[in-house]
Amino acid sequence: MSLIKSISGIRGTIGGRPADNLTPIDAVLFAAAYGRFISEKNPNTPIQVVIGRDARLSGDMLNRLVTATLQGMGIHVIDCGLSTTPTVEMMVSHFEAHGGIILTASHNPKQWNALKLLNENGEFLSAEDGEKILKIIEKQDFEFAEVNDLGSYKAFYDAITLHIDKILALDIINISAIQNANFKVAIDAVNSTGGISIPPLLDRLNVKYEKLYCEPTGHFPHNPEPLKENLTEISELIKNGDFDLGIAVDPDVDRLAIISENGEMFGEEYTLVAVADYVLSKTKSDTVSNLSSSRALRDVTEKHGQNYYPAAVGEVNVVTKMKEKNAKIGGEGNGGIIFPELHAGRDAILGVALFLSHLAEKNMKTSELRATYPSYFMSKNKIQLTPEVSVDELLKKVEKHYANEDVNTIDGVKIDFEKEWVHLRKSNTEPIIRIYTESYSQKRADELAQEMIKNVRNLI
């Protein structure tokens, strides 16, 4: 069974039986439920929804199914075609639409796809709104429009160009410094839409580049999550070439990984750290990231005399906290940059422009820039539990056990020690507890994880 319904959308593997996998029937049901939700939220109003997709092999099929379903609900569709998640988010606001759907399974392998749902601000739905859609699906409580009331269809394939225009119009992007730096970069776009969005941005910035897997065929040449173990080819290319840095993105281009000129990873956690350092050098602001992100962001924020705030894991939670604190920069430690002046969503295209501005102004090698930040090391593990174990009760025991430490329970249990931390979260899909640790060395981060696993098992 590989179909996951959640408050943020529906995700699954293509093919198989309805309700077990992501089949055409499931896509239609979910799109219809979303159409009902949007229409009820905006009564007596012609409804517009923006749609776009990454380059997955199933993307064209799902696009046709979802588009036709929305039209069948009487909704007018603006189709951005091959696009990126941040681009579709921005187009919702640009067209003053009532919502949006992104067809992407993010960093999952090519057999996966998903419908990710947006509100009228181009932001992911709140938990409350997501629950409403799940209830509509459960009851299949929707009606289709009569023939005179069917929705229209409009293709808009200039969305990425417009997105880049809006990025380069930001005062914080130092276009002249980048253009004068004569950067040369390598790009790994994992054969998805990063290949049609990152190069056009670099062209506008006078950055030379060599492309690796930039054809949007949907045939991912390696695991598409932009992690060190999946980026060996671009790292080797950089080691054997004359590059200032490497750029790697996931299939829907909301996560950015940087590779230094020596072929070493800049660190996915440190994309946000470097960009935040740059933004805070230009404007005073608090920062926000999720609980599982590196402590380095807090350190950099405090260096600039500002305050750092944690949020529960999930982009919608980070965005909510950023609005609450009026934070001008934030994101997630997986390479997700959120800069609300442009839009409130993770954006790797914008991240590239901000990072290059920082690097150009610093006039350093990429590895030298990385060395200016505190070094932390993370370890990610999990504990497999038997079904009869109550994960919630177990986490309460952990919280009580560490009551004398700095404990945060807004999302699982996070324990902050003086020089390191541990974050325990339950999975919503399987009986496991995920354990994230960060410390001053990789050896110590791994040891801390094993210590926590032992302690948790003793509490069962």
N, C-alpha and C positions, 0 to 999 in steps of 0.2 A: 504494500500500500504506500503510494508516494504522492498523495494529495494532501496538502496542508492548507486549511482555511484559517485565517487569522483576521484580526481587526484591520490589518494593513493591506489585505488582498488575498489572493489565492495563488498557490504555488504547487507545482507538481511536475512529474515526468510525462512526456508526451506519449500517447497511445494507451492501449489497455482498455479496461472497463470503466464506464462512468462511475463517479464517486470514489474510485480507487486510484485513478490517475487523472492527469489534466487532459481530458478529451474535449472534442468540440462541444459536446452537450454541457459539460461543466463550464466551459468558457461562456457559452450563451446564457446559462442560468445566472452566472455571476455578473455578467455585463447587464443583464436585464434587472437584477436586483439593485445594482448601482444606479441604473437609469431611473428606477422607481424612487430611490432615495433622493437623488438630485432633483427630480421633478417635484417631489413633495416639499423639499426644502425651498423651492422657488415656484410657488403656485401661480398659475395664470401668467406665466412668463415663457417666451420661446427659449428653450434651453440649448446652450452650446457647450460641447465637450471637446477638448483637444486630446488627440491620441498620437502616440509615436512609439517606435520600437527599436531595439538593438538588432544586431545582424544574425540572431539565432536562426537555425534552419526552419524552425516552426513559426517564426515571427510573421511571415507573410500570411500564412494560413490563419493564425490567431487574429491578425489585423483585420482580415476580411470578415471573420466571424463576429468580432466585437463591434466593428463599424456597422455592419448590417443589423446587428441586434439593437444598437443604440438608435439607428434610423427607424427601426421597427417600433421603438418606444416613442417615436416622435421627436427625437433629439437631433439637432444639427451638429454634424461632425466636422472638425477641422483636423485633417490628417497630415502630420509632419513627416510621415514616412520614416526612413532610416534616420534615427536621431539619437539623442542622449537623454538620460534622466533629467539632468539639470536644464537642458534645452526645453523639454516638454513642460517642466515646472515653470520656466520663465514665460513660455508662450500662453499659458493659462492666464497670467496677469496681463500680458501684452494684448490679447484679444478680449480681455474682460469676460472670459468664459466662466461657466458655472462649475467647472471641474475638469479633470484630466485623467487619462489612463495611460500608464507606461507598460509596455509589453517587454518585460525583461526579468530574468531570474538572477540578475546581478552577477555574482562571481561563481554561481553554480555551473556545473558542466553542461555541455550542449544539449543533452537530452531533457534538461529542465527548461521550463518557462513559467511566467507568472503574469498576473494582472496586478499592478500596483496602482492604488487609487489616490487621487488628489482632490482637495477641496477647492473652493473658489479663489484661494490665495496661491494656488500652485504648491501647496504643502500637503504632506501625508495626513490622512484622516486621523482625527482624535480617536481614542479608545471608545468613547461613547458613540461616535458616528459609526465606527467599524462594527460595533455590536448591533446597531440597528440594521446594517446590511446583512449580517449573519442571520438575523431573525427573519428578514425578508426571504432569504435563500431557503431557510429551513421550511418555511410555509409555501414557498414558490408563489408569493403574494404579489403578483404584478399582472398588468394587462398591456397588450400591445395596441398601437394606434390604428385607427381606421385609415383607409387608403388616402383620403384627402389630407390626413394629418401626419404623414410620414416625414421623417427628418431629411434634411439635405446633406450633401457631401461636398466638401471643398478640400482640395489638396494644397498644401503650403509647404513647399520643399526648400524654402530659403530660411528656415528657422535657425539652422546652425550659423549661417552668415550673420543673421540679426543678433544672435547670442554673442558672437565675437565682437560685433559693433558695440554692443552695450558694455562688454568688458573693457574694451579699449577706450571707451568714453569716460571711464572712472578716473578721477584725478589721482588716485593712489597708484595707478599703474604707470611706472616710469618708462614710457615708450622710448624716449631718446636714449636713456642709459642702456637699455637692452639693445637697441639698434647699434649703438656705438661699441658694444662689448664684443661683437663678432663671435658670438657663441656658436659652437657646433654640438649638436646633441644626437643621441640615438633614441628611437621611439619603438616601443613594443606595444601595439594596440590589439593584440590577441585576435586579429582578423575580425574585429567588430567596429563599432562606430567611432572609436577613438581615432581610427585611421582616416576618417573624413572630417574630423573636428580639430585635432591637435595640429596636423600639418598646416591647415589654412591659418590658424592663429600664428604659428611660427613664421609663416610667409610674411604676414603683416608686420612682424617684429624684426625682420631681417636676420632671422636665426637659420643657420644652415643645419641640415639634418640628414640622417640616414634612416630609412624606414625598415622596420622588421615586423612582418605580419600586420600590415596596414590595409589589406584588401578586405572589405566587409563581406566575407563569404560565409561567416558563421561556423567555419571549420576551425575550432580552437586548436592551435598547434601544441598547447600544453595546458595544464590546469590554469583556468583563467583568473584565479585569485592572485593579485599582485604581491606575492610573498617571496622572500629570498629563494626558497627551494624551487620556485616555479620560474625564476627569472635568470637561470644560469646562462642561457644563450645570449641575452643582451649584455650580461655582465662580462662574458668572454669577448664579445664584440668590442666593448669599451676598453677592456684591458689591452687588446691588440690593435687599437686604433688611436686616433687623436681627437678625443671628445672632451668636452667640458662637463658633461653629465649625461645621464640617461633618464628617460621618462617612460614609465609604464602605467597603464590604466586598466581597469577592469572592463568587461563588455559594455556596460552602460555609462561608463565615464563619470562616475561620481567618487571614485577612489584614485588617489595619485600616489605612486611610489617613485622615489628618486634614487638613482644610482650615481655614486660619485665618480670622478674622472679616473679613479684607480680600479674601477669595477666593483668596489665594495658598496653594499647597500647603505644609503643614507639613514635608513630605518623608517618603516611605515609610521611609527609613532612620532617621528621627528618631522614629518612633512608639516603637520599642524603646528608644531613647536616653532619651526623656522618662520612660517608665514605669520604666526601670531607675533613673533618678535619684530617682524617688519611692520605689521599694522600698528602695534603699540608704540613703535618709534615715531609714528606719524600722528597718532591720536590717542588720547587717554581713554581707556576702557577696561572694564572687567572682562574676564574670559570664562568660557564654559566648555567642558567636555564630559563624556560619560564616565561612569565610575571605573570602568576597566581601562581607561586611557592612562598614559604615562604621567608620573608626578613631574616630569620635566616641564609641562605646560604651566603648572603652578609655580615652579621656580622662576621661569621666564617672566610670568605675569607679575610676580612679587618684585622681580628685579626692576620692573618699570613702575613700581609703586602702586600697583593695582591689585584687585582681589580676584581670586579664582573660585569658581563654584562648580561642584559636580552635579551631574544629572543622571537619572536612570538611563540604562542602555536603550538605544533606539533613537533614530533621528528626530522623531516627533517630540520626544522628551527633551532632547538637547535644545531644539528650537524653542520649545515652551519656556525653558529656563533662561535662554538668551533674551527672550522678550521680557521676561520678568525682571531681569537685571540690566536690560538695555545694553547687552554686550554687543560690541561691534565686530568681534571675531570669536569663533568657537568651532566645534566640530567633534569628530570622533578620531580616536587614535589609530584607526585603520586607513589613514590617508584621506579622511573626509574633511574638507574645508568648507565652513559655512561663513559667508560674509553677507550679512543681511542688507547692506546698502544695494547689492545687486539683486539677491533673492534669498529666501530663507531655506536653503537646501544645500546638500553637499555638491561640490562642483569642482571637478578635476581640471576643466579647461581654465576656469578662473584661477585655480590653484597654481597652474603652470605660469600664468602671467604674474601673479604675486611673487612666486618663488624666484623667477628670473629677475624681477625688479629688485628683490632683496640681494641676490647674488651679484647683480651688476653694480649696485650701490656700494656693496662691501668690497668689491674688487678683490675677491678671494677665490681660491680654488674651492670646489664644492666640498672636498674632504676637510679643508681648513675651516669652512663655515660650520660643518658638523662638529668639529673639535671645540667650538666655542660654547657648546651646550653641555649640560651635565649628562653623564652617561648612566643610564639605568638599563637593566636587563629584565626581560619578561619570560615567564614560563606559563604555558597553557596546558592544563590537564583536566581530567574528569574522573568522577567516581561513579561506577555503575552500581545501581541499587536494585534490590528486588522489589517487585510491584507492591508488596504489602507495606513497605516503608513510607511513612508520610514525610515527604520532603519538607513541607512547611514546618512541621513539628521539629524535624531535625535541625533546620536552620535556626529555629528559636533556641534550641539547646546550644548551638554554636554561639549565638549572640550572648546568651547567659554566661557561657564558659569564658568569654573574653570581655566581660562587662567592665573590667578595669582598664581596658584599652579604648582608643578612639574608634567607636563603632558607628557605621552608617547603615541604615536598613531601608533606604528608599528603593532599593532594587537588590533583593537577596541580602547578603551580609558582607560588608566590606570592613576590614580591620586595618587601621592605619597604625603601624609601629613607627618608631623614630626614623629608621632608615629604609623601611620597606613596607609593603602592604600585601594583603590577601583579599581577593574578592570571590565570593561563592554565589553562584546563581543557579536556579533550577531551570531545567529545560521544560518547555511547554509541550514537547512532542514525544519525549521518552524519559524513563525513570533514571535520570542521571543528575548529578550536580557538577557544573563546570567550575573549575578552580583556576583563577588567574592570580599570578604572583609577580611582584616586581621588587628587585633588590639591586644592590651595588655591583653584583657580578652575576654572570650566568650560572655559575656553580651554586651561589647562594640562593638565587631565585628557584633553581631546581630543588635544592635542599628544603627550602621553605615550603614548596608545594608538597613534597613527600611528608614533611612534618604535619602539614594540615590534613592530608589524606589519612594519616595514621590517627590523628586526633578525632577526625570525623567518624572514622570506623569505630573508635572506642566509644563514641557517643550514641551509636546505633543500638 
